[in-house]
Amino acid sequence: MTDMEELFRTVDKLSPAERDALESYLMADSKTGIESVSPDEDVESKIRGIQEAVNGFMDGFSQADIDQIVWAMNHEYVDPDDLHMFDWIDELPEDER
């Protein structure tokens, strides 16, 4: 008997409300808290979701900071084969990556 079989048996015993709560939990992105978008969701809803996710992203940046970020995104090239430049990411705690 595997842990998955035990899990499935436990899920089978859940009420409809508990199954809905479980589904919401499983569909939520654990890092961002943004729920997955179903394929049949309309484009406007998807856009609203993206806007909510990035709302406040630039808080704390001055206009000069934003201008510098935009310039770098439009002018600096990152070589995808030069992956050692991202080695510092390994030093971050898992929940900050």
C-alpha positions, 0 to 999 in steps of 0.5 A: 500500500502506498501513501498515494493510495491512502491519500486517495482513500482519504480524498474519497471520504471528503464532503463536496465542500471539502473537495472544493476547498482541496481543489482550490488549494491544489490549484493555487500557486504556492509561491504567489498565491495566484490561482491557476486560470482555467482554459475557458476563462475569458481574456478580460478575467486573465488580464485582471488577474495579471494586473492584480498580481503585479499591482504594487510591484513598482512600489518603492522605486523612484521614477529614475529606478523605473527608467533604468529598469526599462532601459536595461530590459530594452537594451541589455542582452542576457546570453541564455548560455551564460548561466553562471551569471545566475549562480547567486540565486542558489544562495537565496533561501528556497522561498525567495527564489 
